[in-house]
Every structure is written in C-alpha cells, then in structure tokens.
Amino acid sequence: MQLASLSNRHPPERLDLLRLRDTRERIQRELIYLIAEEQGCQVQ
C-alpha cells in the first residue's frame, strides 16, 4: 500500500495497485508505471 500512497500515480493507477493482494505483483506493476513514466508513456 505504501507504493500507491507515496507515488505520483493517477487515482485509477493507485486503485489498481491497492486492489492487488500479491506484494510481488504490486511491486512489478509499480515498476511498469515508473518505467513508462521515465520513457514518457502512459500505461493503459
């Protein structure tokens, strides 16, 4: 849950992260968002 609260994710992205129960999956999803942000993309 800390990833969603500390990151600059949009509300729908935060909600997606909070819905995930598996910590590993949550971290992987956040990494996807961070990489996309770094490359100037938006994850859909």
mmCIF file of the C-alpha atoms, coordinates in Angstrom:
data_MODEL
# 
_entry.id   MODEL 
# 
loop_
_atom_site.group_PDB 
_atom_site.id 
_atom_site.type_symbol 
_atom_site.label_atom_id 
_atom_site.label_alt_id 
_atom_site.label_comp_id 
_atom_site.label_asym_id 
_atom_site.label_entity_id 
_atom_site.label_seq_id 
_atom_site.pdbx_PDB_ins_code 
_atom_site.Cartn_x 
_atom_site.Cartn_y 
_atom_site.Cartn_z 
_atom_site.occupancy 
_atom_site.B_iso_or_equiv 
_atom_site.pdbx_formal_charge 
_atom_site.auth_seq_id 
_atom_site.auth_comp_id 
_atom_site.auth_asym_id 
_atom_site.auth_atom_id 
_atom_site.pdbx_PDB_model_num 
ATOM 1  C CA . MET A 1 1  ? 0.000  0.000   0.000   1.00 0.00 ? 1  MET A CA 1 
ATOM 2  C CA . GLN A 1 2  ? 2.872  2.362   0.579   1.00 0.00 ? 2  GLN A CA 1 
ATOM 3  C CA . LEU A 1 3  ? 3.796  2.357   -3.090  1.00 0.00 ? 3  LEU A CA 1 
ATOM 4  C CA . ALA A 1 4  ? 0.393  3.666   -4.063  1.00 0.00 ? 4  ALA A CA 1 
ATOM 5  C CA . SER A 1 5  ? 0.421  6.356   -1.388  1.00 0.00 ? 5  SER A CA 1 
ATOM 6  C CA . LEU A 1 6  ? 3.998  7.515   -1.977  1.00 0.00 ? 6  LEU A CA 1 
ATOM 7  C CA . SER A 1 7  ? 3.989  7.533   -5.748  1.00 0.00 ? 7  SER A CA 1 
ATOM 8  C CA . ASN A 1 8  ? 2.628  10.201  -8.044  1.00 0.00 ? 8  ASN A CA 1 
ATOM 9  C CA . ARG A 1 9  ? 0.180  7.798   -9.673  1.00 0.00 ? 9  ARG A CA 1 
ATOM 10 C CA . HIS A 1 10 ? -3.142 8.944   -11.036 1.00 0.00 ? 10 HIS A CA 1 
ATOM 11 C CA . PRO A 1 11 ? -6.139 7.800   -8.961  1.00 0.00 ? 11 PRO A CA 1 
ATOM 12 C CA . PRO A 1 12 ? -7.076 4.896   -11.297 1.00 0.00 ? 12 PRO A CA 1 
ATOM 13 C CA . GLU A 1 13 ? -3.476 3.634   -11.207 1.00 0.00 ? 13 GLU A CA 1 
ATOM 14 C CA . ARG A 1 14 ? -3.387 3.905   -7.409  1.00 0.00 ? 14 ARG A CA 1 
ATOM 15 C CA . LEU A 1 15 ? -6.625 1.973   -7.186  1.00 0.00 ? 15 LEU A CA 1 
ATOM 16 C CA . ASP A 1 16 ? -5.187 -0.748  -9.429  1.00 0.00 ? 16 ASP A CA 1 
ATOM 17 C CA . LEU A 1 17 ? -2.182 -1.043  -7.120  1.00 0.00 ? 17 LEU A CA 1 
ATOM 18 C CA . LEU A 1 18 ? -4.308 -1.155  -3.992  1.00 0.00 ? 18 LEU A CA 1 
ATOM 19 C CA . ARG A 1 19 ? -6.522 -3.888  -5.434  1.00 0.00 ? 19 ARG A CA 1 
ATOM 20 C CA . LEU A 1 20 ? -3.564 -6.212  -5.882  1.00 0.00 ? 20 LEU A CA 1 
ATOM 21 C CA . ARG A 1 21 ? -3.165 -8.606  -2.967  1.00 0.00 ? 21 ARG A CA 1 
ATOM 22 C CA . ASP A 1 22 ? 0.177  -10.038 -4.038  1.00 0.00 ? 22 ASP A CA 1 
ATOM 23 C CA . THR A 1 23 ? 3.073  -7.811  -2.949  1.00 0.00 ? 23 THR A CA 1 
ATOM 24 C CA . ARG A 1 24 ? 5.337  -9.046  -5.725  1.00 0.00 ? 24 ARG A CA 1 
ATOM 25 C CA . GLU A 1 25 ? 2.712  -8.264  -8.354  1.00 0.00 ? 25 GLU A CA 1 
ATOM 26 C CA . ARG A 1 26 ? 2.122  -4.815  -6.830  1.00 0.00 ? 26 ARG A CA 1 
ATOM 27 C CA . ILE A 1 27 ? 5.842  -4.005  -6.988  1.00 0.00 ? 27 ILE A CA 1 
ATOM 28 C CA . GLN A 1 28 ? 6.083  -5.266  -10.567 1.00 0.00 ? 28 GLN A CA 1 
ATOM 29 C CA . ARG A 1 29 ? 3.126  -3.118  -11.589 1.00 0.00 ? 29 ARG A CA 1 
ATOM 30 C CA . GLU A 1 30 ? 4.679  -0.047  -9.955  1.00 0.00 ? 30 GLU A CA 1 
ATOM 31 C CA . LEU A 1 31 ? 7.925  -0.724  -11.819 1.00 0.00 ? 31 LEU A CA 1 
ATOM 32 C CA . ILE A 1 32 ? 5.969  -0.852  -15.071 1.00 0.00 ? 32 ILE A CA 1 
ATOM 33 C CA . TYR A 1 33 ? 4.416  2.532   -14.246 1.00 0.00 ? 33 TYR A CA 1 
ATOM 34 C CA . LEU A 1 34 ? 7.797  4.025   -13.335 1.00 0.00 ? 34 LEU A CA 1 
ATOM 35 C CA . ILE A 1 35 ? 9.487  2.770   -16.498 1.00 0.00 ? 35 ILE A CA 1 
ATOM 36 C CA . ALA A 1 36 ? 6.628  4.037   -18.652 1.00 0.00 ? 36 ALA A CA 1 
ATOM 37 C CA . GLU A 1 37 ? 6.773  7.405   -16.906 1.00 0.00 ? 37 GLU A CA 1 
ATOM 38 C CA . GLU A 1 38 ? 10.518 7.620   -17.472 1.00 0.00 ? 38 GLU A CA 1 
ATOM 39 C CA . GLN A 1 39 ? 10.009 6.908   -21.175 1.00 0.00 ? 39 GLN A CA 1 
ATOM 40 C CA . GLY A 1 40 ? 7.191  9.439   -21.424 1.00 0.00 ? 40 GLY A CA 1 
ATOM 41 C CA . CYS A 1 41 ? 4.488  6.822   -21.981 1.00 0.00 ? 41 CYS A CA 1 
ATOM 42 C CA . GLN A 1 42 ? 1.178  6.193   -20.296 1.00 0.00 ? 42 GLN A CA 1 
ATOM 43 C CA . VAL A 1 43 ? 0.218  2.684   -19.208 1.00 0.00 ? 43 VAL A CA 1 
ATOM 44 C CA . GLN A 1 44 ? -3.271 1.600   -20.199 1.00 0.00 ? 44 GLN A CA 1 
# 
